[in-house]
């Protein structure tokens, strides 16, 4: 960021006072807002699996690619902007475009047993732990 947050209110007011600079003021406002990672993820560990949920509103299944390699899960895709030919945004807080997330888990996953489902814009991945990597008790004779 090329200026600090204390300077922002003064710059913003300056731009709002001049009509042709209002668009620049909106741009500066957007630049100072922190953008969260997309998609937002939730990872839960259970006894024999991990469950990963990703919030993906506005992303179509055909625009989403999920893969697993070892203990890393990859989510790649694109959230396309809606057509707005006769509109003008006054505020736009949703991001659009391509995304890529890589999440490394504590242990390897059985890639052949991964299951994916989607409901209400939330992708759910059931990621079974690799049984060969699971700790096991050894009986002493």
Buried (B, 14 or more C-beta within 10 A) or exposed (E): EEEEEEEBEEBBEEBBEEEEBEEBBBEBBEEBEEEEEBBEBEBEEEEEBBEBBBBBEBBEEEBBEBEBEEBEBEBBBBBEEEEEEEEEEEEEEEEEEEBEBEBEBEEBBBBEBBEEEBEEEBBBBBBBBBEEEEEEEEEEE
